């Protein structure tokens, strides 16, 4: 779960908790006053009903009284109403409530106030006695429905719209807060990835905006770190390039002196001079590769791009490599090839493929396989060897300059660890990418992927 979702959910949970606490406190703090108001209302209305019933009974008789009782029972808050004589006997009285009302009637006959029973689950019962003409007593009883707590969002038809409005508002507020807090962190993460990928000019403070909090300070610290890293790496590259240039002159003089010494040497010293010549040649090759890699990294040269037939170019490279591999009883085979035209620099692409291919020949048991294909708007050049492969933890370092797999550090296999680094720079200069992975049945697979503009492959 990413940081944005975590912040969003925490904000949402906090708002939901606060709403729940507000509802709980509202209901609990208002419960007692509501009950008290309801008690007063029941008493007052029962008094009014009793007085009205007495007046109607004296003026209009039982028929008028029956009409009055029917009218008040239409109210939502009243379940039943009636007049009970001194024996608590009335056809309007529910059978299940006779005992409850009988007790209230007895209390009411002996008092001049409204008697109320709030403790019955069926409802709230109230009774009030009154005297009619002749001195006979009657009791007005009313069964009230229990009042339900008023919903927090009201009882109107827009109740659920209010609830929905609250939820939508909470989501929007949480989203804005989460976005405000997480977006600069996401930008910092993306900038760190670009810096790790080699984009040393990456800066992030301007993307964060006019903030003055800890995140803005972190962005400024990141920019300072990036500037320092860029300066150190550029200094290192410049030093390597300058040293390589400076070594060219003494190395050239060494080769001249070596040729003169060979003419004057005897058979015994010839062996040593040949060894010096081989080491000087290897040193010269290393310097050439360092300078080539330096130019690619600094992009100091203008890359001339022309249409390239990738399939035919690979065929030519494989033919040359296969000719050289025969001396070591090895071979290079093309397993798949498509005619693919790519707009780029032929020398750089040839250098990339050759370096990967020669690296495969150096470690394979006997065969290197080459595939040229298309997939998802890309031209794919895949080179596979049948060597021992590379430890998984070392795969990400294969394309670093001067890096060697641990088993090959004794230089027995040859090379100085620059070939794959040059290949990576050459591919990246064409907006492509190069990756390496171990094959399941042994060996290493290196893939070069180049952007393709032709959508109709033709098999060669």
Order of alpha helices (4+ residues) and beta strands (2+ residues): alpha-beta-alpha-beta-beta-beta-alpha-alpha-alpha-alpha-beta-alpha-beta-beta-beta-alpha-beta-beta-alpha-beta-beta-beta
